[in-house]
Amino acid sequence: MSTLHLSEQEIIRREKLEELKKLGIDAYPAPLYPVNTTSAYIKEHYKGEENKDQFADVCIAGRIMSVRDMGKANFFVLQDAVGKIQFYIKQDDICPGEDKTLYQTVWKKLVDIGDIIGVKGYVFTTKTGETSIHVKEFTILTKSLRPLPIVKEKDGEAFDEVTDPEFRYRQRYADLIVNPGVKEVFIKRTKLVTAIRDFLNERGALEVDTPVLQSIPGGAAARPFATHHNALDVPFYLRIANELYLKRLIVGGFEWVYEFSRNFRNEGMDRTHNPEFTVLEFYTAYKDYEWMMDTTEQLLEKVAIATNGVTKVLAGDKEIEFKAPYKRITMYDAIKEHTGIDISEMDEAALRDACKKLGIHADEKFGKGKLIDEIFGAKCEANYVQPTFITDYPVEMSPLTKKHRSKPGLVERFELIINGKEIANAYTELNDPIDQRERFEEQVKLMERGDDEAMFIDYDFLRALEYGMPPTSGIGFGIDRLTMLMTNQHSIQDVLLFPQMRPEKLAE
């Protein structure tokens, strides 16, 4: 990198690196360092005089986060993977002989905040009662050439956190270093996913992998990302859903399969949408959507406890209770409740009039199902804060769902709405191949009208259904949105380690 593009601090740090080299110090040594404890373990288990012998020879590594210079002695704070701990370093301990270079030159002049060091010493308690480590030896493990944003702390609490989203999302690595709590969000996300896996595995479900590159972007109504397979010389799409592949496996004889699927939809970005997102889908033979609602309640109750230790979580200033049972209401009843309009017998023209009365844009490309979806989204969805199952959707909204066993014109489907957003979508799956073909053909008509989110016909999936798929229930959970709820985050970008952003022009 040319020095023309470096800040003054970056130039100074590179000069310090050269000084270390002149002293024969490798600022990037081989990675083996004999760490034998962590900051969290010391803070939790050190009891002072009671067990000080157990902490008489500790070795820890981490990043320097702050330094208090006291002349021939310093206090500094080191951050490892699980927390922070204070260290006390004294010139005569580091340099017991006449040569004070290691302290006066290396430590005082060439070591910076942000550098990664290894430290050996013993644990003690300061006069103010803080558990600390008295340094007997230190080793530079990585010289940091770029200064960290400064986050001020008082009484152990950060009060000047870095909040600029442009910086935080582009440089998540730095965000994780300087912002307390960010790492905890992603640790909780992993706990959430692990809890789901445990729940499903304990009940006999089988985790599987299905293709990300697909010749037909099926399983959902969404605009796909298109690409080209050079070896086969044919167009391919990044999957918008894995549903049709999982149902193929049900046809093949598996009775309960699931997959954590990375999906891609070439659509807008906002607080709850990202073009690349994670979904859990599972399909179970010989079950229906009523069973799936019961199972969903059990699953989410377990996830809440595994993630936060309790079934109640905060979403902003709202307390959400994940303990079963959840409210259940049909889509038509929900629309009637929040608009005063009964749309259950309306045709497309009447629905357009209803949209006009409600001040909702009704695009000419929209069919009956999309119009109903627009009404529900605009007037109803935000009202459901506590977990609520919206059930019994119109057939036009659900090309892959089995027709309702007792309500003509409806299908056996539910969406789980929490805090005004869809978290899960589930069906009693359509397993009639003739009905499925007709539904696909209706989607083609919508595509011809200009609906670029209408479904393609997947002829191989139809062929699979013709072999016979047992009665099946399936569900998809938005893992990113569920993580937002469980960690009280307000933007999907805050639960994605590296969210999509416009390309950044960097100096070469």
N, C-alpha and C positions, 0 to 999 in steps of 0.2 A: 504494500500500500504506500502511495506517495505521501510524504510528510505534508504536502500541500493540503491534504484533506483531513489532517489530524488536528484535534484541539490541542491547546497548550498542555493540558493534563496528560493527554495521550502521548505527546512527545516526551514529556518528563518521565513517564513510566517506561518508555522504551530506553531512555538514557539510563535509568536505574537498572534495567535488565542488562545492559552492556557493562555497568559497573559490577554487577554480580558475577558476570562471566569473567571479568578481570581478576576477581577475588577467588576464582576457581569454584564458584558455587553454581551448580546446575539448577536452574529455576524450574526445570521440568524433568525431575528425576524419574527413574523407573517406578511403576505404580505400586509396588509392594511396600506397605507401611503397616506395622504391627498394631493396629487399633484393637483395643481390648474392652472398650466400653463406649457408652454414649452419654450425651448430656442429660437425656431424660432418665436414664437408669441411675446416674449419680444423684440427681435431684430427688428421685423417688426413694432411694435406698440408703443414702448416707445419713447416719444418725449421730454424727459427731464423735465424742469420746467413746461412745458405746461400740462402734464398729470401725473406727478410723483405720485400723490395721488392714482391713479389707480393701481400703482405697489408698494405700500407701504407694502404689506403683501403677498409676493409670496412664493409658496412652490413648489419645483422642485426636481426631483430625477434623478440620472444618474451615470455614471462611471467616476471616476477621471482619466484624461488622462495626466495631467502634473501638477507639483507643482514648484513654485518659492519661496524658503525659505528666509524670511527677518527677522528671529529672532522671535519677538513677533507678527509678522503679516506675512501672506502668501497670494500670489495670486495662485489660481489653476484653471484649466479648467475642466469643467464637460461636459460630452457628454450624451445627452438623445437620444430618438428615432429619432429626427428630426434635430439634429445639436449640436453645442458646444457653451458654453458661459463661460465667465470668472467670478470668484468669488473672493471676498476679505474677508479673515478671520483674525480676530484680537483677541489676547489673552483676553483682558479685556472685549470684547463683549461676548465671549463664557463663560468666567469665571469671572464674576463681583466681586465675593467674594475673600476670601483668598485662597481657594482651587483651584489650577491651574491644577489639574490632567487631566481634560478633554482635555485641550489644550497641556500642556507640555508632558504628557505621551501618552494619546490616540491619539490626532491629530499628534503630532510631531514624535512619535516613533512607534505607532502600526497601523496607517493608511497608506496604500500603493497606488501607482498608480495601477489602475485596480479595486480597491474596488468600490462597489456601495453604494452611500450614499444618504440620503435625506437631503435637505437644506431648511431652512426658513429664509427669510430676506427681504430686500427691494432693488429696482433697483436704480442705480445711474450711472453717467458718470465719468470715471476717467479723470485725467489731460491730458492724451493723447487722450481723446475722445472716449474711448472704453466703450460700454454699458456693465455693470457688475452688480453683485449682492453682496451686503454687507451682510455677514452671521451673523445671530443672534442666530441660533441654527442648529446643524447638528446631524444626526442619522446614525449609521452604519446599512445598510440594507443587505449587503452581503460582507463577507470577501473573497477576491480573493486569492487562494492558489497557483496559477501559474502566474508568471510574464508575462506581455504582451511583444511582440517584440516592441522595441522602434522605433517610427517613428518621425523623427525630423521635425519641422516646422519653417518657417520663413515668417513673414508678412502674416500669415494665410494660407500659401501654404506648402504642404508636399513636401520635397525634398529627403527623404530617405525612400520611401515606401517599404513595404515588397513585393517582386516580385517572390519569389521562388514558382513555381507552386505546388510542392510537399506539401509544407506547406499550401498554399492557398486553394487547393482543398480538402485536407484531413481535415483541420481544418477551414472550412468555417466560423464557429462561430467566430474564432479569426480574420480571414480575414475581416469580416464585421465590427469588432470593430476598427481595426487599419488602414484599407485602405479607405481613402476618395473616394467616387464615386462608390464603389462596391454595396452598398445598393441601390444607385440610378438606377443601371442597373436592379435590380430586381423590383424596384418600377415601372420602365418603362415597364417591361415585364407584370406586372399586368395591367397597363393602356392599353397596346396593346390588351390583351385578353378581357378586359372590353369593349374596343371600338368595337371589332369584335362582341361580344355578343349583344351590343346595335344595331349595324348595322343589324344583322340578326333578332333580336327580333322585331325591328321596322318594318320589312318587312314581319312579320308573320311566321317566321321560328320557329320550336319547338325544344328545346334542349332535348336530350334523352341520356340514358345510355345503352350500349350494353356490352356483356360479354368480360372480359379479358381472362378468361380460355375458350379455344375453342377446340372442338374435331377435327376440320379441320382448319389448319392455312391458311385461304384463304384471298383473296383480294389484294394480292401483290405477286411479285416474290422475295422471300427472305428466308433465312435459319432461322427456328424458334428455340426457346428454348423449350425443351421438359420437361414435368413433369408427375406425376402420381396422379390420383384421387383415394385415398384410399377407400373411401366409395363406389364408383362405380366400383373400380378395373379396370379402363381403362386408357389408356394414354391420356393426354391432352397437349395442347400447349399454351404458352403465345401468345396473338394475335400479328400478324405482321401488321394487318390492321383491321379496323372495317367496311370496305366497304360493304361486303356482308350482314351484319346484317342491315345496314341502308337501303339498297335496298330492303330487306325483308319488312321493314316498309313502303316503297313506294308501294310495292305490296299490303300491308294491308290497304292502303287508306290515309296515311299521304301524304301531297303534298310537304312539305318542312321540312326536318329534319336535325339537325346538332349535332355534338358531338366533344368535345375536348378529344381526345383519347390518352392515354398513351400506346404506342406500344413498342414491343421488337423484335429485330432482332439479331440473334446470329452471328454477323459479326464483321468486323474490327473496330478499333477506330482510328480516326485521328482528324484533326482540325475541320472538319465539320460533323463527324459521332460519335454517341454514341449509344451503344446497347439499351438503354432505352431513348425514345424520345417522344415528344408531337406533335400530328398532329390534325389539325382541318379538319374534313370532313363534307361536306354538299351536299345534294341531293335534286333536285327540279324537280317535275313532269312537263311535257309539256314544257320543255326548252331544248335548245341544247348548244353546246360548243361555238357558237358565242355569245349567250346571256351570257354565263358564263365568256367570256373574258371581256365583257362590265361591268359585275357585279364585277369582280375581280379588275378592274381599280378603280371603285368607292370605293370599300372596302379598298384597300390599300392607296388610297389618304386620306380617313378618318383616318385610323390607323396612318399614318405618322403625321398628324396634332394633333391627340389625344396624341401621344407619345412625340413629339418634338415641337409642335406648328407651324411647317412649313412642306411643302411637300418635301423640299430638305434635304437630310441627308448625312453625311460624312461616307464613308467606307474606312478607311485608309486615303489616300490622294485623293480619288475619290469622287466627288459630284454626288449623285444619285437623280434624279428627279422622284418622285412618282405621279406627276400630270398627269392625262390622257391627250391624248391617248398614248398607248405603241406601239412600233414597232411590226409587225407581219410578220413572214417569215416561209415558209414550211421547214421541216427537210431536204428534198432532196436539196432544194435551198441553205440552210445553208451549207450543206456539199460541194456542188459544189462551193459555194462562197469562202470557206476556204481551199479547197484541189484542186480545178480545175477538180475534177472527178465527172462525172454524174453516180450515182449508181442506178438510178431509174429503170433500166431494168435488173439489175444484179441478177443472181442466187447465191446460196451459194458458189459455187466454184469461181465465178468471184469476190465475195466479199472477199474471202480469199486472192486472188491475190492482190486485192486492198489494203487490210490490210498489206500485205507483202511489197508492194511498198511504203506505208506510214510509215513503220517501227512500225506497231502496232501488238502486239502479238494476234494471233487468235487461241485460244484453240480449240482442236478437239471436245470438248463437246459443243461448242457454235453453235447454229443454226443461221439462217439468221437474225433474230431480234437482237440477242445478238451481232452479228458482226457489224451491223449498229450502235447499241448503242455504241460499242467500238470506232468506227470511230468518231462519233459525240462527245463523251466525250473527246477523245484525241486531236482532231483538231479544234473543233468549240466552245464548251461550254465556255471556258475561254474568248472568244472574246466579249461576250455579257455582258457588264457592266450595261448599262441602262436597265430598265425592258423591256424584249422582250418575246413575245409569239412565241415559236417554234411549228408549227402546222402540222397536216396531217401526222401522223406517219404510217409506214408500218404495215400491219395487224399482222405480225409475232411478233411485239413488244408489242402488246396490246390485251391480251386475253379477256379483259372484255369490249372492246370498240366497238361501233356500226360502221359498215363499212361505208365508205364515200359515201354520196348520189350521187356524180358525178365523183369520181376519183377511178377507179378500183385498188384494191391492197392496198388501204390506209384506215385509220380509222379517225374518227372525234375526234381527241385528240390534246391537247396542253400541253406543259410544259412552265411555266414561269421561265425564267432565269434572275437572277439579280446578278451583280458582279461575273459572271462566275459560279454561282451555281444554281441548281434547287431549287425553292422556292415553287412551286405549280405544281400539275399534275391534269389534268381535261379531262373528256370525254363527248361526247354524249354516254350515257350508252347503252350497248348491251342488248336488251330486247327480242331477238329472242331465245327461249330456245333450239331450234335445233342447231342453229349456235353456241350458247354458249357451248353446249355439245361437239360439234366437236372441238372447240378451247381448251377446257379442255383436250380432248383426245390427241391433239397435244402436250400439256404441259407434259402429261404422257410420251410420246415418248422421249421428251427432258430429263425427269427425268431418264428414262431408259438408256440414253446415258451418264449419270453421272452429269447432271446439278442439283446441290443440291439447286438451287434457283427456280426451276420450280414449277408451282402451282399444288396443290393437286386438285382432283375432289371433289367438294362439292355437293353431290347428293341432299341434302335437299334444297340448293339454286336453283338447277335446277328445283326441284319440285315447289318451290315458283314461279319461272319464268313461269312455265306452267299454273299457275292460271292467269297470265297476269300482267306484269308491264307496266304502261303507259310510253310513251316516256319521258326520264329523262336525266338531265344533272347532273354530280357530279364532285366534286373537293376535293383535299386534299392539305392543306398548312402545310409546316414544320414550326411549331411555334418557335422552337429553332433557326433555321436559320434566320427566319424573325426577331426575337429578336436581333440576331447578327447584322443584317443590321441596325435596328432602334437605336441601342445603340453603334454602331461602335466598336464592339468587334471582335477579330480576331480568337477566338477559341470557339467552342461550349461549352467547359468546363466552360467558363467565363459567360455563361448565364444559367447554371444549378447549382442550389444551392449545390447539393451533387452529382457530377459526379462519375461514377464507376471508381474504382481504384483497384489495387492488394491489397489483405488483408495486413494490417500492423500488425507487431508483437508488442504488447504493454506489458509493465511490469504489472504483476498482483498486 
